[in-house]
């Protein structure tokens, strides 16, 4: 049976456009509401900015009278006006860490937090380790130990002279492998002095004459003509033994009669004979005066002379006889005395 009301209802259901556009209408209405809210928020922020600028101008014009009112008004506005968050617009946003939030944040740490991978964590740990090693701890102050100066640091003589390796030299600078009795553990030998070799000229000439005498002089004098040939041979042997003793005595006297200058004291070793020697010494700080003297033609030509040292020790005077380069010896002793006084003032005396 045909019913007209049912037909009309079906026609309205399928042909009415309102049924298919109801959701669009709801979205548009919701969008208009959000736009109105955004306009209200923008207008409120704009009004707040204008009020703050006007209050700042009034404060600049009247800094003494209205500063308290303006600050109170500004605090009231800050407490009353709070930003309105729109959950529909900000629900898809996420807060990301930035470098401007904390001025003391390390760049490597932020990168490690944003990208938590193995590379970022290793870089961050490496940077922290380097910072901890490079930055000194405030609880451990850096204190440099006091070091004693080397002779080359304060002495021009030691700085300009090279070490001497010739054992027969009369001016030996810092001899390697040389020591003496009663030498201290840290004591350094700076200079070993002997008499200039030219002083040996006299006994060398005499020794040469004595060696040639049996061949040049004895044949002219009939001293041994009455002796048999066997006795003449033993006489010649005895003669050369005496000449050899004379040469060895003077050679040993020149070689072992030495003067030592160390960084702590001066030592005078007098070689008297094979069974007797005399040793005198004085500390550097006991030296009071040093003088040198060069006298004679040969002394001026070969540059040798005497050095006299006045001390406050048991032996009042030390005399280095006929040593080479007496001016350098005097300058070295004066430099050692000055360095000894400097060590006392700085507390470096060992």
KACORKA-V12302 format. One line per field, one symbol per residue. ss: DSSP state (H for helix, E for strand, L for the rest). psi: psi as a letter, one per 20 degrees, with the letter a starting at -180 (. if undefined). burial: + if it has 16 or more other C-alpha atoms within 10 Angstrom, else -. A space follows every 50 residues. Layout:
ss = ???
psi = ???
burial = ???
//
This chain:
ss = LLLHHHHHHHHHHHHLLLLLLHHHHHHHHHHHHHHHHHHHHHHHHHHHHH HHHHHHHHHHHLLLLLHHHHHHHHHHHHHHLLLLLLHHHHLLLLLLLLLL LLLLLLHHHHHHHHLLLHHHHHHHHHHHHHHHHHLLLLLLLLLLLLLLLL HHHHLHHHHHLLLLLLLLLLEEELLLLLLLLLLLLLLLEEEEELELHHHH HHHHHHHHHHHHHHHHLHHHLLLLLLLLHHHHHHHHHHHHHHHHHHHHHH HHHHHHLEEEEELLEEEEEEEEELLEEEEEEEEHHHEEEEEEELLLHHHH HHLEEEEEEEELLLLLEEEEEEEELHHHHHHHHHHHHHHHHHHHHHLLLL
psi = ppohhhghghghghipihhijghhhggghhhhghhhghgggghghggghg ggghhhghhhgnhhgjhggghggghghhhgoqppqohhhjhiqqpqprii hoijpphhgghhhgnmrhgghhgghghhggghhhpqpiinqoppqpqpqq hihiphghhiqqqpioijqinopmppkprrqkprgjppohppprqqhhij hghggghgghhighhhghhipmhkhiqrhghhghghghghhggghgghgh ghghhinrpporjhrqpoooogahjpqppqqqqhiiphqpqqpoqqghhh gjmraqppoprjagohppooplqqmhghgghgghhhgghghhhghikjp.
burial = -----------------------------------------------+-- -+--++--+-------+--+---+-------------------------- -------+++++-------++--+-------------------------- +---+-++----------+++++++------------++++++++++--- ------+--+--------------------------------+---+--- --+++-++++++++++++-++---------+++++++--+-+-+----+- --+++++++++------++++++++++-+++++++++-++----------
//
